Amino acid sequence: MAHMTQIPPTIPPQAIFEAQYSASRAQIDVPLSLRRDRLGRLRTLIETHADTLSEAVAADFGVRAKALTEVADLFVLRAAIGQLHRQLPRWMKPRRVATPLYLMPARGHVQRQPLGVVGVIGPWNYPLQLTFGPAAAALAAGNRVMLKPSELTPHTSALMASLVQQVFAADEFSVVLGGADVAQAFAQLPFDHLFFTGSTAVGRLVATAAAANLTPTTLELGGKSPCVIDASCDLGDAAIKIAHGKLFNAGQTCIAPDYVMIPRGQEAAFEAAYTAAVARLFPTIAGNPDYAAIVSDRHLARLQALLDEARTSGARVVDVSPTAPAIQATSRQMNPTLVFNPQADTRLMNEELFGPILPVLSYDNLDDAITTINRRPRPLALYWFGRDTAARDRLLNNTVSGGVTVNDTLMHVAHEGLPFGGVGESGWGAYHGETGFLRFTQQKPVLVQSRWAMGNLFYPPYGPRFERVMGLIKRWL
C-alpha cells in the first residue's frame, strides 16, 4: 500500500496561469523538437514511476489490481504518447486548400498553431489515463497545460503533482491540487481551452464557469450507454464481453454498459450466461485483487440505495456473484447484480450507475429498442451484439451516440484512430489521435494573394462590367 506522497509547495492557480499565459504569448511558434521533448519527459515520468503510480491508485481505491491500472491507464497512455510522437511532423504541417476558380491564382492553406494555455480537469475513475492523456495531446499541440486531478484520489493526485514538478517548469506543465472549491476557481480561469472529464451534472457547472470568459470547452461526460442484444447473437459470447465491460473497474467506467436490452423470452438464458461469465472472470469477490473496490463509502451507499429503490418498486434483483454477502463492507467490493425490467422512473434508470449493477430490459422488436434508446439523452457509447448486419445497420443508422463497439464492449476507446467523445448530454468535443491534436490547435486560414489577382473586377463603381463578370462566375458555380 502506498504512503501519501509529500505534497509539493502550493503555487496559487492564478499565479501559474499568469506565468503560462505570458510564456505562451512569448513563444507562439513551438518547434517540433520542443514538443517531442515534452512528450518524452512525460513518457519517461510514466515509465520510471509506473509501479509507484499503480500503488497510489490502489491506495486510493482500497482494492485495485496493478494489472488493471496497467491496461486501463498506463498501456493506453503509452499508446497515445507513442502515436503523438510519431505523427507530430505530419500533423503540424500546414494543409494546402484548393482555391476556387474565381479567386485564382491566389493560394490558400491552413496553419496549425497552439491555442496557448489549456486547463484539464480530470476524474477519479482512471486517474492517470484521463488526466495525462488529454494533457499529452495538449502538449503535443504546443500548449502550456494546467491539470486539476480529482480530490477523490489523493495519493495519486499528490504523486502526479510531485512528479510533474520534478520534470516540468511550472510555466510548461503544472498540477493543481485541492477540492471542489479549487476546481471551481480553476474552471473560472480564462484558459484558451478547458477540458473536463466527469459527470454531466458537474459538466454543466464547468461549462457555465467557462462561458463567462468565452473559454471553449471539451466536455467528456457520461450517461446511460445501452447494450442491445439481437436475436442472432451468440449469447454466451455476448455475456462474457458484456460482463467484462460492465465489471471492468467494478463498473466505474464512463462507457460501461449501463443497461442491456434483450429479446423478450431470453431473460433466463441471459441470466444464466451472465452468471457463468461472472464466475469465469471473478471466481470470488471478497478479497479478489482483480475485482476493484468502489472508490468510497459514499459511492457504495448510493449504489445500494439504487438497488433498494428498484427492488421496492417491483424489479427482480439477482445477485450473480459466486460468493456472498452482496456487499463486502470492509473492502467496498460490491457483488455484480442484474436487475430485470426496473421501472422507468427509478433512479436506476435515470442516473449513470458507475457500479457493478446491470439493468436488463426486454424488447419485442428492434423498433421498440430504437425508440427506448432515442427516448433518452444521447449516450456516450452504444453496443450491439449479433450476426444480422441489416439489423445492426438499422440500429446504428437510427440512433446517435458518442461511439459504438459492435460485438464487444469498451474497445472503441482503445482505437487511437477513432475520435472519442460524447454528444448532447454525454458531452461535446472529441479527442484521441489527430482529432485530439486538432482539439487543442488553432487552425488558422491563410490566403496568399497573387500579384496577378483580378479582385479589382469586384470593386465599385458597379456597372455593366461588374454584371458581365458576375454572369460568367454564375455559370461556373
VOGU-3710 file (C-alpha; in Angstrom, 3 decimals, decimal comma):
1> mahmtqippt> 0,000/0,000/0,000  1,376/3,400/-0,988  2,110/6,097/1,558  0,854/9,608/0,929  3,351/11,422/-1,281  4,852/14,623/0,015  2,674/17,361/-1,445  4,756/19,941/-3,314  4,693/23,585/-2,239  1,491/25,237/-3,338
11> ippqaifeaq> 1,594/27,919/-6,020  -1,723/29,752/-6,413  -3,512/28,646/-9,607  -3,836/32,270/-10,710  -0,058/32,734/-10,500  0,568/29,542/-12,501  -1,931/30,644/-15,115  -0,335/34,072/-15,463  3,114/32,505/-15,886  1,838/30,066/-18,508
21> ysasraqidv> -0,132/32,772/-20,284  2,931/35,030/-20,549  5,117/32,148/-21,717  2,583/31,029/-24,339  2,383/34,542/-25,789  6,160/34,955/-25,769  6,657/31,691/-27,702  3,787/31,175/-30,095  5,749/29,082/-32,592  6,611/25,915/-30,636
31> plslrrdrlg> 9,011/23,762/-32,662  8,682/20,029/-33,179  11,814/19,351/-31,134  10,389/21,034/-28,019  7,016/19,336/-28,360  8,689/15,952/-28,649  10,927/16,768/-25,719  7,894/17,469/-23,530  6,202/14,270/-24,658  9,429/12,377/-23,959
41> rlrtlietha> 9,648/13,747/-20,439  6,036/12,745/-19,765  6,624/9,253/-21,165  9,779/8,839/-19,049  7,878/10,003/-15,963  5,229/7,345/-16,568  7,701/4,556/-17,340  10,054/5,335/-14,459  7,300/5,586/-11,857  4,750/3,093/-13,227
51> dtlseavaad> 4,856/0,858/-10,155  4,614/3,757/-7,715  1,727/5,279/-9,665  -0,115/1,931/-9,656  0,408/1,632/-5,891  -1,004/5,115/-5,383  -4,115/4,243/-7,412  -4,562/1,049/-5,379  -4,226/3,036/-2,137  -6,962/5,401/-3,281
61> fgvrakalte> -9,393/2,631/-4,256  -8,598/0,249/-1,420  -8,606/-2,664/-3,863  -7,466/-2,219/-7,441  -5,075/-4,565/-9,210  -1,817/-3,297/-10,614  -2,717/-5,156/-13,826  -5,970/-3,196/-14,119  -4,124/0,122/-13,834  -1,527/-1,160/-16,284
71> vadlfvlraa> -4,056/-1,956/-19,010  -6,599/0,801/-18,332  -4,256/3,698/-17,585  -0,598/3,093/-18,387  -0,947/0,986/-21,546  -3,388/3,477/-23,065  -1,074/6,373/-22,198  1,942/4,674/-23,766  -0,002/4,057/-26,967  -1,307/7,619/-27,102
81> igqlhrqlpr> 2,053/9,282/-26,439  3,781/6,987/-28,917  1,320/7,910/-31,649  1,629/11,627/-30,884  5,425/11,405/-31,064  5,358/9,564/-34,401  2,684/11,593/-36,141  3,587/15,107/-34,964  5,738/16,009/-38,011  2,821/15,238/-40,330
91> wmkprrvatp> 0,100/16,763/-38,157  1,986/20,031/-37,633  2,412/20,774/-41,339  0,259/23,459/-42,975  -2,536/21,990/-45,095  -2,950/23,203/-48,677  -6,540/24,017/-49,578  -7,892/24,036/-53,125  -8,654/27,547/-54,342  -11,960/28,227/-56,135
101> lylmparghv> -11,704/29,411/-59,735  -12,950/32,926/-59,005  -10,070/33,520/-56,522  -7,275/32,110/-58,670  -4,330/32,482/-58,852  -4,385/33,093/-55,068  -3,314/30,212/-52,816  -4,894/29,022/-49,576  -3,601/26,967/-46,683  -4,423/26,217/-43,057
111> qrqplgvvgv> -1,704/26,896/-40,493  -1,796/24,808/-37,313  -0,815/26,725/-34,180  -1,022/26,177/-30,405  -4,005/27,683/-28,631  -1,927/28,843/-25,647  -2,884/27,663/-22,155  -5,048/24,559/-21,745  -6,763/23,598/-18,493  -7,537/19,920/-17,788
121> igpwnyplql> -9,903/18,817/-15,006  -9,657/15,053/-14,522  -11,815/12,380/-12,837  -11,031/9,723/-10,246  -12,011/6,505/-12,034  -8,965/6,318/-14,334  -6,874/8,976/-12,631  -3,815/8,602/-14,870  -5,234/7,957/-18,329  -7,958/10,609/-18,167
131> tfgpaaaala> -5,595/13,319/-16,934  -2,223/12,666/-18,554  -3,969/11,624/-21,810  -5,546/14,969/-22,700  -2,529/16,756/-21,209  -0,257/14,861/-23,634  -2,419/15,845/-26,608  -2,359/19,485/-25,489  1,440/19,417/-25,057  1,840/17,821/-28,487
141> agnrvmlkps> -0,191/20,680/-29,953  2,343/23,097/-28,440  0,314/24,333/-25,489  1,092/25,001/-21,825  -1,030/22,831/-19,506  -2,561/23,198/-16,054  -4,014/19,976/-14,654  -6,506/19,654/-11,784  -6,826/15,954/-10,798  -9,592/14,613/-8,566
151> eltphtsalm> -9,526/15,058/-4,801  -11,117/11,569/-4,511  -7,752/10,015/-5,432  -5,469/11,972/-3,075  -2,484/9,587/-3,174  -2,436/9,548/-6,971  -3,042/13,280/-7,345  -0,276/14,212/-4,897  2,170/11,854/-6,601  1,315/13,271/-10,016
161> aslvqqvfaa> 1,883/16,806/-8,750  5,248/15,874/-7,267  6,479/14,036/-10,355  5,343/16,692/-12,820  7,012/19,383/-10,732  10,291/17,447/-10,933  10,434/17,283/-14,738  8,488/20,306/-15,992  8,798/24,021/-15,365  5,631/25,490/-13,847
171> defsvvlgga> 5,073/27,602/-16,957  5,123/24,424/-19,115  3,002/21,891/-17,236  1,734/22,126/-13,672  -0,624/20,129/-11,434  -3,016/21,983/-9,125  -4,288/20,146/-6,022  -7,412/20,810/-3,992  -11,086/20,094/-3,520  -14,288/21,310/-5,148
181> dvaqafaqlp> -13,572/24,945/-4,251  -10,228/24,807/-6,070  -11,865/23,107/-9,061  -14,483/25,863/-9,191  -11,820/28,594/-9,159  -9,794/26,618/-11,708  -12,745/26,484/-14,142  -13,113/30,267/-13,882  -9,594/30,951/-15,190  -9,568/32,402/-18,739
191> fdhlfftgst> -7,948/29,415/-20,426  -7,574/29,205/-24,179  -9,304/25,820/-23,851  -10,744/23,901/-20,899  -11,002/20,108/-20,990  -13,230/18,371/-18,430  -13,950/14,700/-17,786  -16,618/13,830/-15,235  -20,337/13,719/-14,575  -22,954/15,543/-16,613
201> avgrlvataa> -24,059/17,497/-13,538  -20,571/18,857/-12,847  -20,021/19,352/-16,583  -22,881/21,854/-16,595  -21,155/23,832/-13,839  -17,841/23,767/-15,691  -19,469/24,952/-18,911  -21,204/27,781/-17,052  -17,966/28,910/-15,411  -16,066/28,770/-18,711
211> aanltpttle> -18,767/30,706/-20,549  -18,041/33,836/-18,503  -14,648/34,041/-20,267  -15,885/32,646/-23,592  -13,479/29,778/-22,961  -14,049/26,948/-25,455  -14,558/23,618/-23,724  -14,362/19,911/-24,331  -16,721/18,030/-22,016  -16,236/14,278/-21,701
221> lggkspcvid> -19,269/13,267/-19,648  -21,240/10,057/-19,270  -24,812/8,881/-19,267  -26,594/5,608/-19,751  -24,896/3,621/-22,509  -27,164/0,880/-23,904  -26,155/-2,600/-24,963  -28,528/-4,214/-27,466  -28,541/-7,983/-27,881  -30,016/-9,137/-31,187
231> ascdlgdaai> -31,774/-12,478/-31,539  -28,999/-13,528/-33,946  -26,184/-13,277/-31,395  -24,213/-15,956/-29,604  -25,498/-15,317/-26,077  -22,538/-16,940/-24,327  -20,030/-14,851/-26,269  -22,055/-11,692/-25,694  -22,396/-12,351/-21,956  -18,650/-12,690/-21,300
241> kiahgklfna> -17,906/-9,487/-23,219  -20,709/-7,582/-21,523  -19,618/-8,842/-18,103  -16,044/-7,773/-18,808  -17,153/-4,311/-19,962  -19,534/-3,897/-17,056  -17,274/-5,186/-14,290  -14,008/-3,662/-15,506  -13,035/-1,375/-12,608  -16,249/-2,597/-10,895
251> gqtciapdyv> -18,367/-0,660/-13,378  -16,679/2,650/-12,614  -16,185/3,422/-16,289  -17,923/6,186/-18,247  -18,508/3,895/-21,250  -19,511/0,788/-19,286  -22,769/-0,817/-20,489  -25,362/0,915/-18,333  -28,314/-1,258/-19,321  -28,880/-4,277/-21,567
261> miprgqeaaf> -31,803/-4,800/-23,930  -32,643/-8,406/-24,835  -35,396/-10,006/-26,948  -38,341/-10,896/-24,771  -38,179/-14,551/-23,757  -34,379/-14,669/-23,439  -34,223/-13,314/-19,894  -33,494/-16,655/-18,224  -30,893/-17,606/-20,831  -29,117/-14,265/-20,430
271> eaaytaavar> -29,167/-14,569/-16,629  -27,545/-17,988/-16,848  -24,953/-16,862/-19,398  -24,087/-13,708/-17,456  -23,819/-15,623/-14,175  -21,425/-18,092/-15,806  -19,409/-15,214/-17,275  -19,057/-13,520/-13,897  -17,879/-16,769/-12,293  -15,319/-17,229/-15,068
281> lfptiagnpd> -13,919/-13,686/-14,692  -14,157/-13,428/-10,901  -14,476/-16,804/-9,113  -14,612/-14,851/-5,858  -15,403/-11,265/-4,999  -14,324/-10,652/-1,403  -10,582/-10,263/-1,280  -10,134/-10,841/-5,013  -7,375/-8,403/-6,076  -8,610/-8,480/-9,681
291> yaaivsdrhl> -12,006/-7,055/-8,702  -11,830/-3,338/-7,927  -13,442/-1,740/-4,925  -15,999/1,041/-5,114  -13,997/4,217/-4,642  -15,669/5,484/-1,436  -18,253/4,659/1,211  -20,493/7,405/-0,165  -20,486/5,921/-3,668  -21,157/2,456/-2,264
301> arlqalldea> -24,119/3,710/-0,230  -25,550/5,408/-3,311  -25,386/2,169/-5,311  -27,096/0,228/-2,564  -29,842/2,865/-2,398  -30,436/2,467/-6,149  -30,848/-1,285/-5,698  -33,183/-0,865/-2,733  -35,429/1,505/-4,667  -35,569/-0,806/-7,707
311> rtsgarvvdv> -36,404/-3,799/-5,504  -39,130/-1,864/-3,683  -40,676/-0,773/-6,974  -41,074/-4,401/-8,076  -37,978/-5,169/-10,134  -36,377/-8,603/-9,868  -32,897/-8,164/-8,389  -30,442/-11,049/-8,855  -27,050/-11,235/-7,157  -24,974/-13,139/-9,715
321> sptapaiqat> -21,776/-13,348/-7,706  -20,451/-16,793/-6,830  -19,932/-15,511/-3,278  -21,982/-13,682/-0,651  -22,831/-11,320/1,018  -23,911/-8,713/-1,511  -21,508/-6,055/-0,200  -18,038/-6,641/1,219  -18,224/-3,839/3,767  -14,579/-3,726/4,758
331> srqmnptlvf> -13,195/-3,668/1,216  -16,113/-1,927/-0,585  -16,174/-4,773/-3,127  -19,784/-4,923/-4,307  -21,202/-8,068/-5,851  -22,297/-7,990/-9,514  -26,078/-7,683/-9,770  -28,705/-7,957/-12,512  -31,966/-6,004/-12,229  -34,717/-7,193/-14,568
341> npqadtrlmn> -37,172/-4,682/-16,034  -36,917/-1,901/-13,436  -39,491/0,880/-13,573  -38,604/3,690/-15,986  -38,957/6,360/-13,290  -36,484/4,801/-10,837  -33,113/6,396/-10,194  -31,549/3,199/-11,503  -32,879/4,024/-14,969  -32,235/7,768/-14,838
351> eelfgpilpv> -28,762/8,094/-13,334  -25,431/6,879/-14,641  -24,702/3,870/-12,443  -20,900/3,758/-12,119  -21,047/0,414/-10,347  -21,498/-3,344/-10,952  -25,292/-3,138/-11,340  -26,750/-4,042/-14,750  -30,439/-3,369/-15,537  -31,925/-5,751/-18,116
361> lsydnlddai> -34,838/-4,568/-20,266  -36,928/-6,819/-22,516  -37,946/-5,672/-26,007  -40,373/-7,111/-28,541  -38,832/-5,864/-31,787  -35,976/-3,685/-32,988  -38,204/-0,634/-33,396  -39,029/-0,849/-29,670  -35,329/-0,932/-28,795  -34,596/2,049/-31,045
371> ttinrrprpl> -37,483/4,003/-29,537  -36,282/3,276/-25,995  -32,769/4,498/-26,809  -33,973/7,624/-28,615  -36,345/8,492/-25,798  -33,335/9,068/-23,558  -30,483/11,600/-23,732  -27,891/10,577/-26,311  -25,396/8,158/-24,751  -21,623/8,264/-24,676
381> alywfgrdta> -21,403/4,703/-26,028  -23,652/2,123/-27,661  -23,049/-1,618/-28,009  -24,680/-4,121/-30,362  -24,325/-7,904/-30,405  -25,437/-10,115/-33,263  -24,734/-11,522/-36,718  -27,619/-9,840/-38,566  -25,845/-6,966/-40,333  -29,093/-5,483/-41,627
391> ardrllnntv> -30,426/-5,218/-38,069  -27,100/-3,796/-36,900  -27,084/-1,117/-39,580  -30,699/-0,256/-38,919  -29,932/0,319/-35,251  -26,782/2,366/-35,942  -28,455/4,452/-38,642  -31,396/5,317/-36,403  -29,605/6,160/-33,154  -26,993/8,780/-32,250
401> sggvtvndtl> -24,259/8,109/-29,714  -20,747/9,248/-28,907  -19,182/5,967/-30,080  -20,010/2,366/-30,907  -18,449/-1,052/-30,474  -20,071/-3,937/-32,353  -19,871/-7,428/-30,805  -17,767/-6,245/-27,880  -17,675/-3,516/-25,243  -15,250/-0,684/-24,449
411> mhvaheglpf> -12,881/-1,469/-27,331  -13,583/1,615/-29,472  -11,875/3,750/-26,814  -8,624/1,834/-27,380  -8,524/2,653/-31,102  -6,357/5,776/-31,349  -7,519/6,392/-34,915  -11,123/6,842/-33,760  -12,260/10,097/-32,133  -13,579/9,678/-28,603
421> ggvgesgwga> -16,232/11,976/-27,197  -19,879/12,449/-26,362  -22,901/14,092/-27,909  -25,622/16,116/-26,216  -25,781/15,356/-22,502  -22,908/12,871/-22,803  -20,587/15,721/-23,746  -19,234/17,687/-26,662  -15,948/17,674/-28,487  -13,718/14,667/-29,065
431> yhgetgflrf> -10,091/13,709/-28,705  -7,647/10,819/-29,310  -5,254/10,705/-32,240  -5,267/13,559/-34,732  -8,719/14,577/-33,526  -7,225/15,285/-30,087  -4,268/17,142/-31,563  -6,638/19,356/-33,535  -8,852/19,884/-30,483  -6,009/21,845/-28,908
441> tqqkpvlvqs> -4,893/23,526/-32,133  -5,902/26,776/-33,812  -6,409/26,050/-37,496  -5,652/29,460/-38,941  -6,832/30,018/-42,531  -4,359/31,938/-44,699  -4,989/33,328/-48,201  -1,896/34,438/-50,129  -2,954/36,814/-52,866  -1,238/36,721/-56,255
451> rwamgnlfyp> 0,278/39,727/-57,981  -1,926/38,716/-60,924  -5,078/38,907/-58,854  -8,199/40,261/-60,544  -10,035/41,260/-57,394  -10,493/44,774/-58,765  -13,180/43,353/-61,044  -15,391/43,237/-57,954  -14,673/46,828/-56,859  -17,203/49,651/-57,212
461> pygprfervm> -18,433/51,558/-59,051  -20,728/48,751/-60,122  -21,961/48,745/-63,681  -22,040/46,751/-66,936  -18,536/45,331/-66,448  -19,483/44,044/-62,989  -22,650/42,482/-64,376  -20,690/40,665/-67,115  -18,135/39,313/-64,627  -20,851/38,095/-62,244
471> glikrwl> -22,694/36,494/-65,138  -19,616/34,473/-66,076  -18,977/33,417/-62,494  -22,576/32,245/-62,051  -22,090/29,876/-64,994  -19,033/28,333/-63,302  -20,645/27,848/-59,905
//
